């Protein structure tokens, strides 16, 4: 199921190439693109949030983890020598928490915070939001197990 969006992109690319070779009319290409968009929206349909299964401990852990989202240092920025102005290094990607870099992709930090708040409020989550919350619950349960040990 993960490869589904990539398949849609490939279909769109094939449709563009077929149009450029004269194998499709512009209207046929537009119809294909509309079908792709419809399928992509159906793929991202909301699913029920898992909040009904959250214990008070998991809820508090998710709240704590919401303060750990993002990066303490954003990587890739140039560091220059103050005397020569030569580039000497680049900043590193340093997460606020160890779980952050391993999260499912697809949501920015701001979107991740919104997803956490939606889950805690019991609202319906989109697929990408659900994956993030499920991953966070997994991490939170492992944190609890490590703390207990």
N, C-alpha and C positions, 0 to 999 in steps of 0.2 A: 504494500500500500504506500510505502514511503516514496517509491519511484514514480508514482502516479503524476505529480506535477511536472516532472522531467519529461515524461512521455507526452504530456500535453504541449510542452514547449517544442519538442521534436516534431510533433504534428504541425504546429504553427510554422516552424522553419521549413518543413517539407512543402507546405502549402505556398509559402513565399517563393521558394525555388521553382515550384511548378508554375506559378504565375509568371515569373520572369522568363521561363522557357516557352510561355504561350500555351501551356497545357490547361490553365484555368482562366476563367474570366474573373474580373475584379469582384463581381457579385458572388461568384462561387467561393472566392477566398474570404470575403466578408462573412458569408454564411458559415464557413468553417471556423473562423475566429469567434463568431457568436456562439457556436456550439462548444468550442473550447472554453470560453468564459463561463458558459452555463454549467459545464461539467466541473470546472474548477470551483465555482461557487457551491455546487452540490457536495464536492469533496470537503470543503471547509465548513460544512453545515454544523451548527451548534450541537453540542452533546451535553448531557446532564453533568453538572459539576459534582465532584466526589465529596463535597463538604458534609454530606449526611453521615459519612463514615469517619469523620474526624473526631478524635477524642479531644478533650480540653488540652492535653499535653501537646498534641500535634498542632492544634490551633495556635497555641502560644509559640511553638517552635516555628511555624510558618510566619507568624508576626515578627519574630526575631530575625528570621532569614530574609524578610523583606527589607530589613535595614542593612543587609549584607550584599545586596545586589550591586552589580556594576564593578568598576575598576578603580583601584586605589591609584594606579598610574596607567595612563593610556600609552601604549607602545607606539614606536615608530617616529617619535618626534626627534629632531636633530639636536644633539648636544655639541656645542662648539667650544673650542679652546678659547678662553677669554683673552689671551694674548695674541695668538696668531689668527684667530677666527676660523681655523680649520675645523672640519667636522671630525670629531673624535669618537663619537658613539651615537647610539640611538636609545631612546627610552625603552624600557621593557613593559610588557603587558603584565601588570600585577593585579590580581583580583582582590576584591574586598574579603572574599571567603573562598576556601578551596573548592566548594561545590560549583561556583559560578562558571568557570570555563568549560565544565563538562555538561552543562545544561543543553537540552534540545535546542537547536537553532530555530530561528524564525521570529523571535521577539526581541525588540530592543530593551534596554534597561527600563525605560519609561513604560513600555507595553507590558513588561514583566511585572512591574509594580501594580499596574492596573489589573492584570490577571490575578495576582495574589489577593488584591482587595475584592475583586469579584468573587473569588472562591470563598473567601472568609465571610462575605455577605450572602452567600448561597445563590448567587446569580448563575445563569447559564454561561458556559465557557465555549469558546471556539476550539477547534481541534488542537491548534498550536498551544493555546492557553492550557488546555487539559493535559497535554504532554508535559508542559513545564510544571504544573502542579503535581502531577503523578511523580515526576522526577524529584521534586522537592520533598514530597512525602517519603519517598524511598530514602533520600539523604537524611531526612529528619529521623526516621526510624533507625537508621544505622548510627546516627549521632547518639540517640538514646541508648542503643545497645553498647556503644563504646563507653558512654558515661557510667552505665551500670557495671561494666567490667572492671 
